[in-house]
Amino acid sequence: MIGAEGESQAALALQEKGMQLIGRNIRYKTGEIDLVLLDREDLVFVEVKNWPANGLENLEYMITQKKQRRIIETAKYFLAVHRKYKYRSIRFDIVFLQPGEPVVHLVSAFTEST
């Protein structure tokens, strides 16, 4: 499962949890965010990762500090462009997809201060 198919699976899984999809593949000069959703009052920026069939160990190492910074900067740019969301709490989640396994959703996987 790659690219758009994986993002579609992740979006569906999050929508089944009651989240509202508001954007996919958000791209700016600062980077890309795979999914943007609303979870009640929170604006959630989601990175989707396909994980090979070799297990779910060490998931936390998949998103480097550099990648986190790019996602955070892109989220800031998104908020500057879409000002209607500027007063919402934000969080950064990661969704891991592994063939034949349930979706793994890490809520608040990282913050700007990590």
ZITAJO-V799909 format. One record per residue. N is the residue number from 1. NEAR is the number of other C-alpha atoms within 10 Angstrom. D_CENTER is the distance of its C-alpha to the mean C-alpha in Angstrom with 1 decimal. Layout:
N:NEAR:D_CENTER ; N:NEAR:D_CENTER
This chain:
1:13:16.8 ; 2:10:15.3 ; 3:11:13.4 ; 4:12:13.6 ; 5:10:14.9 ; 6:18:12.1 ; 7:23:9.5 ; 8:15:12.2 ; 9:16:12.6 ; 10:25:9.1 ; 11:24:9.5 ; 12:15:13.0 ; 13:17:12.4 ; 14:21:10.3 ; 15:15:13.0 ; 16:10:15.6 ; 17:10:14.6 ; 18:12:15.5 ; 19:19:12.4 ; 20:18:13.1 ; 21:16:11.3 ; 22:11:12.2 ; 23:14:10.8 ; 24:18:9.7 ; 25:14:10.1 ; 26:15:10.7 ; 27:14:13.1 ; 28:13:15.4 ; 29:9:17.8 ; 30:15:15.5 ; 31:17:12.8 ; 32:19:10.0 ; 33:22:6.6 ; 34:22:5.8 ; 35:24:5.3 ; 36:24:6.9 ; 37:19:8.7 ; 38:20:11.6 ; 39:18:12.4 ; 40:11:16.0 ; 41:11:16.4 ; 42:15:12.9 ; 43:23:10.6 ; 44:26:7.0 ; 45:26:4.5 ; 46:27:0.8 ; 47:24:3.0 ; 48:23:5.6 ; 49:21:8.9 ; 50:16:12.3 ; 51:17:14.6 ; 52:12:18.3 ; 53:11:20.8 ; 54:7:22.1 ; 55:10:20.5 ; 56:13:17.7 ; 57:7:19.4 ; 58:7:17.9 ; 59:14:14.2 ; 60:12:13.8 ; 61:8:15.4 ; 62:13:12.9 ; 63:14:10.9 ; 64:10:13.9 ; 65:12:14.8 ; 66:9:15.2 ; 67:14:11.7 ; 68:18:10.5 ; 69:17:13.2 ; 70:17:12.3 ; 71:22:8.7 ; 72:22:10.7 ; 73:18:13.5 ; 74:21:11.7 ; 75:26:10.4 ; 76:14:14.1 ; 77:16:15.3 ; 78:19:13.4 ; 79:17:15.1 ; 80:12:18.4 ; 81:11:18.4 ; 82:10:17.4 ; 83:9:19.6 ; 84:9:19.7 ; 85:16:16.5 ; 86:14:17.9 ; 87:11:19.3 ; 88:14:16.4 ; 89:11:14.9 ; 90:19:11.4 ; 91:19:9.0 ; 92:21:6.1 ; 93:19:4.8 ; 94:25:4.9 ; 95:24:6.5 ; 96:21:9.7 ; 97:24:12.2 ; 98:18:15.8 ; 99:11:18.7 ; 100:7:20.7 ; 101:10:18.7 ; 102:10:16.7 ; 103:15:12.9 ; 104:17:11.9 ; 105:17:9.3 ; 106:16:9.3 ; 107:13:9.4 ; 108:14:9.7 ; 109:17:9.2 ; 110:17:10.5 ; 111:13:12.2 ; 112:11:14.0 ; 113:5:17.1 ; 114:8:16.0
